[in-house]
Amino acid sequence: MGTGMNGDSQRSLLGSCPDCDAGLMGTDVLIQYETRAGQERIFAECPACRSVVHPAY
């Protein structure tokens, strides 16, 4: 599994909300996991529209 989020990654821009285009930061992450295929997945709560989304890159 991944190493988790350190202080620098919590302050970095992950991407944008696909619903409202607001920027998503590491502090917005609700869950981060790795699939069986080894791909990292993230769910974050958008601070603007409050939707739970996969960040768009």
N, CA, C and O atoms as CSV, one atom per row, in Angstrom:
chain,resi,resn,atom,element,x,y,z
A,1,MET,N,N,0.846,-1.171,0.000
A,1,MET,CA,C,0.000,0.000,0.000
A,1,MET,C,C,0.882,1.221,0.000
A,1,MET,O,O,2.063,1.115,0.331
A,2,GLY,N,N,0.349,2.396,-0.364
A,2,GLY,CA,C,1.107,3.638,-0.458
A,2,GLY,C,C,1.639,4.088,0.885
A,2,GLY,O,O,1.317,3.526,1.932
A,3,THR,N,N,2.454,5.107,0.825
A,3,THR,CA,C,3.100,5.609,2.033
A,3,THR,C,C,2.230,6.576,2.812
A,3,THR,O,O,2.608,6.991,3.907
A,4,GLY,N,N,1.082,6.943,2.280
A,4,GLY,CA,C,0.229,7.895,2.974
A,4,GLY,C,C,0.590,9.307,2.590
A,4,GLY,O,O,1.456,9.537,1.746
A,5,MET,N,N,-0.078,10.242,3.214
A,5,MET,CA,C,0.120,11.628,2.857
A,5,MET,C,C,0.948,12.324,3.925
A,5,MET,O,O,0.573,12.340,5.098
A,6,ASN,N,N,2.076,12.899,3.517
A,6,ASN,CA,C,2.883,13.661,4.464
A,6,ASN,C,C,2.456,15.120,4.457
A,6,ASN,O,O,1.512,15.481,3.755
A,7,GLY,N,N,3.124,15.956,5.216
A,7,GLY,CA,C,2.751,17.361,5.324
A,7,GLY,C,C,2.774,18.100,4.003
A,7,GLY,O,O,1.887,18.912,3.739
A,8,ASP,N,N,3.778,17.838,3.156
A,8,ASP,CA,C,3.862,18.519,1.870
A,8,ASP,C,C,2.713,18.135,0.953
A,8,ASP,O,O,2.153,18.998,0.278
A,9,SER,N,N,2.349,16.851,0.913
A,9,SER,CA,C,1.281,16.424,0.016
A,9,SER,C,C,-0.087,16.903,0.500
A,9,SER,O,O,-1.008,17.033,-0.307
A,10,GLN,N,N,-0.239,17.166,1.788
A,10,GLN,CA,C,-1.510,17.680,2.294
A,10,GLN,C,C,-1.742,19.114,1.836
A,10,GLN,O,O,-2.887,19.553,1.736
A,11,ARG,N,N,-0.657,19.855,1.553
A,11,ARG,CA,C,-0.779,21.241,1.125
A,11,ARG,C,C,-0.726,21.391,-0.393
A,11,ARG,O,O,-0.860,22.503,-0.904
A,12,SER,N,N,-0.533,20.297,-1.119
A,12,SER,CA,C,-0.405,20.385,-2.565
A,12,SER,C,C,-1.754,20.197,-3.260
A,12,SER,O,O,-2.656,19.542,-2.738
A,13,LEU,N,N,-1.865,20.780,-4.435
A,13,LEU,CA,C,-3.082,20.679,-5.229
A,13,LEU,C,C,-3.177,19.280,-5.833
A,13,LEU,O,O,-2.265,18.836,-6.532
A,14,LEU,N,N,-4.288,18.585,-5.561
A,14,LEU,CA,C,-4.503,17.231,-6.091
A,14,LEU,C,C,-5.126,17.261,-7.476
A,14,LEU,O,O,-4.881,16.378,-8.299
A,15,GLY,N,N,-5.910,18.254,-7.719
A,15,GLY,CA,C,-6.666,18.354,-8.958
A,15,GLY,C,C,-7.849,19.265,-8.713
A,15,GLY,O,O,-7.818,20.117,-7.825
A,16,SER,N,N,-8.888,19.082,-9.500
A,16,SER,CA,C,-10.067,19.930,-9.349
A,16,SER,C,C,-11.327,19.079,-9.225
A,16,SER,O,O,-11.360,17.916,-9.627
A,17,CYS,N,N,-12.341,19.685,-8.666
A,17,CYS,CA,C,-13.632,19.021,-8.503
A,17,CYS,C,C,-14.296,18.893,-9.873
A,17,CYS,O,O,-14.439,19.898,-10.570
A,18,PRO,N,N,-14.706,17.692,-10.279
A,18,PRO,CA,C,-15.371,17.538,-11.567
A,18,PRO,C,C,-16.772,18.152,-11.597
A,18,PRO,O,O,-17.342,18.338,-12.671
A,19,ASP,N,N,-17.329,18.468,-10.423
A,19,ASP,CA,C,-18.669,19.058,-10.362
A,19,ASP,C,C,-18.649,20.584,-10.472
A,19,ASP,O,O,-19.493,21.167,-11.153
A,20,CYS,N,N,-17.675,21.240,-9.794
A,20,CYS,CA,C,-17.683,22.713,-9.772
A,20,CYS,C,C,-16.342,23.338,-10.140
A,20,CYS,O,O,-16.229,24.563,-10.178
A,21,ASP,N,N,-15.324,22.526,-10.413
A,21,ASP,CA,C,-14.000,22.970,-10.855
A,21,ASP,C,C,-13.168,23.659,-9.771
A,21,ASP,O,O,-12.156,24.287,-10.084
A,22,ALA,N,N,-13.571,23.556,-8.510
A,22,ALA,CA,C,-12.780,24.122,-7.419
A,22,ALA,C,C,-11.529,23.278,-7.203
A,22,ALA,O,O,-11.547,22.073,-7.458
A,23,GLY,N,N,-10.452,23.889,-6.740
A,23,GLY,CA,C,-9.224,23.166,-6.463
A,23,GLY,C,C,-9.366,22.269,-5.244
A,23,GLY,O,O,-9.983,22.655,-4.251
A,24,LEU,N,N,-8.793,21.065,-5.320
A,24,LEU,CA,C,-8.813,20.113,-4.207
A,24,LEU,C,C,-7.403,19.921,-3.687
A,24,LEU,O,O,-6.476,19.662,-4.454
A,25,MET,N,N,-7.246,20.050,-2.374
A,25,MET,CA,C,-5.953,19.925,-1.722
A,25,MET,C,C,-5.870,18.593,-0.977
A,25,MET,O,O,-6.876,17.906,-0.800
A,26,GLY,N,N,-4.682,18.244,-0.550
A,26,GLY,CA,C,-4.483,17.020,0.222
A,26,GLY,C,C,-5.302,16.992,1.497
A,26,GLY,O,O,-5.684,15.918,1.961
A,27,THR,N,N,-5.576,18.146,2.066
A,27,THR,CA,C,-6.374,18.208,3.296
A,27,THR,C,C,-7.842,17.871,3.049
A,27,THR,O,O,-8.592,17.650,3.999
A,28,ASP,N,N,-8.262,17.828,1.780
A,28,ASP,CA,C,-9.649,17.491,1.433
A,28,ASP,C,C,-9.867,15.989,1.256
A,28,ASP,O,O,-11.002,15.545,1.084
A,29,VAL,N,N,-8.788,15.204,1.296
A,29,VAL,CA,C,-8.879,13.756,1.069
A,29,VAL,C,C,-9.645,13.085,2.208
A,29,VAL,O,O,-9.366,13.317,3.385
A,30,LEU,N,N,-10.607,12.255,1.838
A,30,LEU,CA,C,-11.364,11.461,2.804
A,30,LEU,C,C,-10.798,10.061,2.910
A,30,LEU,O,O,-10.670,9.517,4.007
A,31,ILE,N,N,-10.453,9.467,1.753
A,31,ILE,CA,C,-9.880,8.125,1.733
A,31,ILE,C,C,-8.941,8.010,0.544
A,31,ILE,O,O,-9.201,8.540,-0.536
A,32,GLN,N,N,-7.847,7.306,0.776
A,32,GLN,CA,C,-6.851,7.039,-0.257
A,32,GLN,C,C,-6.512,5.557,-0.169
A,32,GLN,O,O,-6.222,5.047,0.913
A,33,TYR,N,N,-6.546,4.864,-1.305
A,33,TYR,CA,C,-6.285,3.429,-1.278
A,33,TYR,C,C,-5.644,2.989,-2.582
A,33,TYR,O,O,-5.591,3.752,-3.547
A,34,GLU,N,N,-5.170,1.782,-2.606
A,34,GLU,CA,C,-4.555,1.197,-3.782
A,34,GLU,C,C,-5.394,0.010,-4.239
A,34,GLU,O,O,-5.799,-0.819,-3.425
A,35,THR,N,N,-5.654,-0.070,-5.546
A,35,THR,CA,C,-6.425,-1.191,-6.085
A,35,THR,C,C,-5.550,-2.435,-6.161
A,35,THR,O,O,-4.337,-2.356,-5.973
A,36,ARG,N,N,-6.154,-3.566,-6.432
A,36,ARG,CA,C,-5.393,-4.811,-6.600
A,36,ARG,C,C,-4.392,-4.700,-7.738
A,36,ARG,O,O,-3.350,-5.356,-7.725
A,37,ALA,N,N,-4.709,-3.875,-8.714
A,37,ALA,CA,C,-3.814,-3.665,-9.859
A,37,ALA,C,C,-2.682,-2.685,-9.530
A,37,ALA,O,O,-1.823,-2.420,-10.371
A,38,GLY,N,N,-2.683,-2.152,-8.307
A,38,GLY,CA,C,-1.620,-1.250,-7.882
A,38,GLY,C,C,-1.851,0.213,-8.210
A,38,GLY,O,O,-0.935,1.025,-8.078
A,39,GLN,N,N,-3.053,0.564,-8.633
A,39,GLN,CA,C,-3.366,1.953,-8.948
A,39,GLN,C,C,-3.885,2.669,-7.712
A,39,GLN,O,O,-4.706,2.123,-6.975
A,40,GLU,N,N,-3.411,3.887,-7.481
A,40,GLU,CA,C,-3.866,4.673,-6.335
A,40,GLU,C,C,-5.196,5.338,-6.663
A,40,GLU,O,O,-5.376,5.875,-7.757
A,41,ARG,N,N,-6.108,5.302,-5.732
A,41,ARG,CA,C,-7.424,5.945,-5.865
A,41,ARG,C,C,-7.625,6.883,-4.685
A,41,ARG,O,O,-7.168,6.621,-3.573
A,42,ILE,N,N,-8.316,7.977,-4.952
A,42,ILE,CA,C,-8.562,8.988,-3.922
A,42,ILE,C,C,-10.014,9.448,-4.012
A,42,ILE,O,O,-10.536,9.658,-5.107
A,43,PHE,N,N,-10.650,9.601,-2.880
A,43,PHE,CA,C,-11.930,10.291,-2.761
A,43,PHE,C,C,-11.674,11.519,-1.901
A,43,PHE,O,O,-11.033,11.427,-0.854
A,44,ALA,N,N,-12.175,12.666,-2.341
A,44,ALA,CA,C,-11.993,13.905,-1.593
A,44,ALA,C,C,-13.320,14.636,-1.501
A,44,ALA,O,O,-14.187,14.484,-2.361
A,45,GLU,N,N,-13.471,15.438,-0.443
A,45,GLU,CA,C,-14.661,16.271,-0.303
A,45,GLU,C,C,-14.330,17.660,-0.807
A,45,GLU,O,O,-13.393,18.297,-0.324
A,46,CYS,N,N,-15.090,18.126,-1.769
A,46,CYS,CA,C,-14.872,19.451,-2.326
A,46,CYS,C,C,-15.244,20.508,-1.284
A,46,CYS,O,O,-16.353,20.473,-0.750
A,47,PRO,N,N,-14.338,21.449,-0.984
A,47,PRO,CA,C,-14.651,22.479,-0.001
A,47,PRO,C,C,-15.679,23.492,-0.506
A,47,PRO,O,O,-16.298,24.191,0.296
A,48,ALA,N,N,-15.866,23.580,-1.816
A,48,ALA,CA,C,-16.806,24.552,-2.378
A,48,ALA,C,C,-18.232,24.006,-2.460
A,48,ALA,O,O,-19.167,24.638,-1.968
A,49,CYS,N,N,-18.405,22.822,-3.087
A,49,CYS,CA,C,-19.766,22.292,-3.282
A,49,CYS,C,C,-20.094,21.127,-2.353
A,49,CYS,O,O,-21.224,20.638,-2.345
A,50,ARG,N,N,-19.112,20.679,-1.569
A,50,ARG,CA,C,-19.264,19.615,-0.557
A,50,ARG,C,C,-19.533,18.234,-1.147
A,50,ARG,O,O,-19.895,17.319,-0.408
A,51,SER,N,N,-19.367,18.059,-2.458
A,51,SER,CA,C,-19.524,16.737,-3.080
A,51,SER,C,C,-18.316,15.877,-2.786
A,51,SER,O,O,-17.206,16.390,-2.648
A,52,VAL,N,N,-18.517,14.572,-2.687
A,52,VAL,CA,C,-17.422,13.623,-2.555
A,52,VAL,C,C,-17.091,13.153,-3.967
A,52,VAL,O,O,-17.941,12.596,-4.662
A,53,VAL,N,N,-15.845,13.382,-4.382
A,53,VAL,CA,C,-15.464,13.153,-5.777
A,53,VAL,C,C,-14.083,12.512,-5.899
A,53,VAL,O,O,-13.310,12.484,-4.941
A,54,HIS,N,N,-13.787,11.998,-7.095
A,54,HIS,CA,C,-12.431,11.646,-7.498
A,54,HIS,C,C,-11.863,12.922,-8.102
A,54,HIS,O,O,-12.468,13.454,-9.033
A,55,PRO,N,N,-10.733,13.445,-7.623
A,55,PRO,CA,C,-10.182,14.666,-8.217
A,55,PRO,C,C,-9.875,14.488,-9.705
A,55,PRO,O,O,-9.336,13.459,-10.115
A,56,ALA,N,N,-10.219,15.493,-10.504
A,56,ALA,CA,C,-9.890,15.511,-11.922
A,56,ALA,C,C,-8.515,16.146,-12.075
A,56,ALA,O,O,-8.238,17.179,-11.466
A,57,TYR,N,N,-7.663,15.548,-12.871
A,57,TYR,CA,C,-6.278,16.052,-13.035
A,57,TYR,C,C,-6.152,16.938,-14.236
A,57,TYR,O,O,-5.065,17.442,-14.519
